[in-house]
Amino acid sequence: MQRSEQLEIPILDTMYVTDILTDDNRVFGAYGFDINDGTRYLIHADAVILAAGGHNRIWRRTSSRRDENTGDSFRLAVEAGARLRDPELVQFHPSGIIEPEHAAGTLISEAARGEGGILRNALGERFMERYDPERMELSTRDRVALAAYTEIQEGRGTENGGVWLDVSHLPRHTIMERLPRVYQTMIEVQMLDITREAVEIAPTAHYSMGGVWVNPEDHSTDVDGLYAIGEASSGLHGANRLGGNSLIELLVYGRIVGQAAAAYSANLPAQTRSTDAIDAARGELDRLLAADGAENVRALQRAIRNMMTDHAGVVRSEEGLREGLRKLDAIEARMADLGIHPDIAGFQDLAHAYDLKSSALAARATLEAALERRETRGAHNRSDYPEMDPDLQVNLVWSPDTGVTREAIDPIPEEISELIREVSVEGKLVE
Ligand SMILES: Cc1cc2nc3c(=O)[nH]c(=O)nc-3n(C[C@H](O)[C@H](O)[C@H](O)COP(=O)(O)OP(=O)(O)OC[C@H]3O[C@@H](n4cnc5c(N)ncnc54)[C@H](O)[C@@H]3O)c2cc1C
């Protein structure tokens, strides 16, 4: 941000992007409005880099900030003509807080387990003994999340549907020196002192491995001039991202994608625009602003988040996913009767309506792909298919028109496999 300011790159901090504008499968800009005063923006651009995050706020508990990661990247890209890849691959972090509801899912750092935190179920059992007796609480993120989920599902969870994470046996100075943010967060959100009491936690949706289909070389998409990066993109982290790899990815691909987009723009002989595309974006915004139906946007967002938690959470099944799709049909039918009411405080209600549209699209893609991935792989657990299926070592690519299709994954070039083997042997691989 500071570097952008130094370079005098304009930053529109309060603009909500509603549409990526295209003409004949080529980007020519973006459309949106100011969330404070409703001013419309029409931006012309040769290239657009989509960096609008993932879709983990379509679950009830999420580590994301409020009103972010509602799948905007997914909808913006798909409506522009791009496809999605592996939307079902979502990482659940084991330790999100449960209360208060508006902060549900806020992360308790894994450092709490790393420093010696102990996990117990409502019966007081140290349940990791059942799942990973060697590593116990230091087991991997996905195994701990699955273990906590299983305890809760099998009736050994707390009244609020969680398990206990306890660091109160650690010396107070260790907590204050090594876990100051966890201490501070818990005081702020629950007035709970972790040096004395255990924290009630449950798995929380944390990271979207899937996202917009991109070319691995430069993260270009199916649409000329449209690029995606970070949680908006897909492919780099396979079925389960290693902790810590996301910010590195952003730095590395920030450079690669920035250079690719600049080169694309420099080589573009001319930019064509489409008044139809602009009219469609403007028309949809006008239509939503005039919507005066009986359905509340926030209530429908909650309905999607509940449905995804119940039917596409840490563990999925054919029956549950199909039930999820049935519920989604009903929610989408209700979306035809929205009431949207900007007020003196701003145009947030309009932004929530677009978030809702994005969430519904992201939920459908996720449910359909999760149904098709009839195996357990990485962060995707199917109770009815508990093993990995070699035939499904593929990417699942989704679009509203084609549904889910399979795409082969290129083999890793030998020199790169060799490099990975070398650094692993030397023990330099972080995780
Ligand atoms: C609590 C927590 C701790 C983490 N710790 C680590 C760590 O230690 N190491 C690590 O590597 N990773 C970590 N991660 C993951 C990492 O932070 C994220 O993967 C990364 O920030 C994703 O960056 P992004 O730019 O893709 O998306 P985001 O950071 O989600 O940014 C997306 C941006 O797009 C904006 N946006 C979305 N839709 C619209 C729209 N329609 N119009 C306008 N703007 C829009 C949002 O407001 C947001 O500013 C952590 C994540 C969390 C939640």
The ligand as a Gaussian input file, in Angstrom:
#p B3LYP/6-31G(d) Opt

LIG

0 1
 C       -6.136000     -14.827000      10.881000
 C       -5.337000     -15.237000       9.689000
 C       -3.978000     -15.497000       9.824000
 C       -3.218000     -15.862000       8.709000
 N       -1.876000     -16.083000       8.869000
 C       -1.113000     -16.352000       7.777000
 C        0.296000     -16.507000       7.885000
 O        0.853000     -16.408000       8.980000
 N        1.003000     -16.788000       6.770000
 C        0.415000     -16.911000       5.544000
 O        1.101000     -17.153000       4.564000
 N       -0.923000     -16.762000       5.408000
 C       -1.706000     -16.495000       6.473000
 N       -3.062000     -16.339000       6.338000
 C       -3.640000     -16.436000       5.004000
 C       -3.409000     -15.150000       4.208000
 O       -3.543000     -14.031000       5.060000
 C       -4.426000     -15.025000       3.090000
 O       -4.424000     -16.196000       2.328000
 C       -4.075000     -13.829000       2.203000
 O       -4.161000     -12.632000       2.927000
 C       -4.999000     -13.771000       1.011000
 O       -4.706000     -12.608000       0.299000
 P       -5.550000     -12.156000      -0.941000
 O       -4.970000     -10.869000      -1.392000
 O       -5.690000     -13.266000      -1.904000
 O       -7.030000     -11.926000      -0.380000
 P       -7.558000     -11.031000       0.847000
 O       -6.468000     -10.729000       1.815000
 O       -8.780000     -11.711000       1.334000
 O       -7.921000      -9.640000       0.164000
 C       -9.021000      -9.520000      -0.693000
 C       -9.367000      -8.052000      -0.771000
 O      -10.311000      -7.850000      -1.804000
 C      -11.315000      -6.973000      -1.337000
 N      -12.548000      -7.254000      -2.074000
 C      -13.228000      -8.426000      -2.147000
 N      -14.303000      -8.305000      -2.926000
 C      -14.314000      -7.026000      -3.380000
 C      -15.184000      -6.286000      -4.237000
 N      -16.261000      -6.838000      -4.800000
 N      -14.901000      -4.972000      -4.473000
 C      -13.803000      -4.400000      -3.903000
 N      -12.939000      -5.049000      -3.102000
 C      -13.197000      -6.353000      -2.828000
 C      -11.443000      -7.271000       0.140000
 O      -12.020000      -6.172000       0.811000
 C       -9.993000      -7.517000       0.522000
 O       -9.362000      -6.320000       0.877000
 C       -3.832000     -15.987000       7.447000
 C       -5.196000     -15.719000       7.300000
 C       -5.935000     -15.358000       8.415000
 C       -7.412000     -15.076000       8.215000

